């Protein structure tokens, strides 16, 4: 079986994210709130916070594949669409290789 290219994984992840958005009734947009991401990924807010914190630590050179890039608005995390797609790509690839 031929290895799946990163471009194929990204397209697959983008399609998967759009399907999740549709299923949850969330309008696709550039940035999502934590509650929306929790609904999409079927995780609790504590798990989402842990994923975001994995990405924030500056000393980590080889980031955990579960790390989810986010930014803060005040003290609230926001996750952009591209970060969700990249997270899905990393975790699909990680699961296949693991």
C-alpha positions in Angstrom: 0.0 0.0 0.0 1.4 3.4 -1.0 2.0 5.9 1.8 -0.5 8.7 2.2 0.9 12.1 1.3 0.6 15.1 3.7 -1.5 16.9 1.1 -3.9 13.9 1.0 -4.1 13.9 4.8 -4.7 17.6 4.9 -7.5 17.4 2.3 -9.0 14.5 4.2 -8.8 16.3 7.5 -10.3 19.5 6.0 -13.2 17.4 4.7 -13.6 15.6 8.1 -13.7 19.0 9.9 -16.4 20.3 7.5 -18.4 17.2 8.1 -18.1 17.6 11.9 -19.1 21.3 11.6 -22.1 20.4 9.6 -23.1 17.6 12.0 -22.8 19.9 15.0 -24.6 22.8 13.3 -21.6 25.1 13.6 -20.9 27.6 10.8 -17.4 27.2 9.3 -15.3 30.3 10.1 -11.8 31.3 10.8 -11.8 31.0 14.6 -13.7 28.8 17.1 -14.5 29.1 20.8 -13.5 26.3 23.2 -17.0 25.0 23.6 -17.4 24.5 19.9 -14.1 22.7 19.6 -15.0 20.4 22.5 -18.3 19.5 20.6 -16.4 18.9 17.4 -13.7 16.7 18.9 -16.0 15.1 21.5 -13.7 16.0 24.3 -14.3 17.8 27.6 -13.0 21.3 28.3 -10.3 20.0 30.6 -8.9 17.9 27.8 -9.0 20.8 25.4 -7.2 23.0 27.8 -4.5 20.3 28.2 -4.1 20.1 24.5 -3.7 23.9 24.2 -1.2 23.9 27.1 0.9 21.3 25.4 1.4 23.7 22.5 2.2 26.7 24.7 5.3 25.5 26.5 8.3 27.2 24.9 10.9 24.5 26.0 9.2 21.8 24.0 11.0 21.2 20.7 9.3 18.0 19.5 5.7 18.8 20.4 3.3 16.2 21.4 1.0 15.3 18.5 -2.0 16.1 20.7 -0.8 19.8 21.1 -3.4 22.1 19.7 -2.3 25.6 18.6 -4.4 28.3 20.1 -4.3 32.0 21.1 -5.8 33.8 24.1 -8.4 36.5 24.0 -8.2 37.8 27.6 -8.0 34.5 29.4 -10.1 32.5 26.9 -8.5 30.2 24.3 -9.5 30.6 20.7 -8.6 28.0 18.0 -8.4 28.9 14.4 -9.6 26.7 11.6 -6.2 26.0 10.2 -4.9 24.8 13.6 -7.8 22.3 13.8 -7.1 21.0 10.4 -3.4 20.6 11.3 -4.3 18.9 14.5 -6.5 16.4 12.7 -3.7 15.7 10.2 -1.1 15.1 12.9 -3.4 12.9 14.9 -4.5 10.8 11.9 -0.9 10.3 10.9 0.1 9.6 14.5 -2.6 6.9 14.9 -1.6 5.2 11.6 2.1 5.2 12.5 1.7 4.4 16.2 
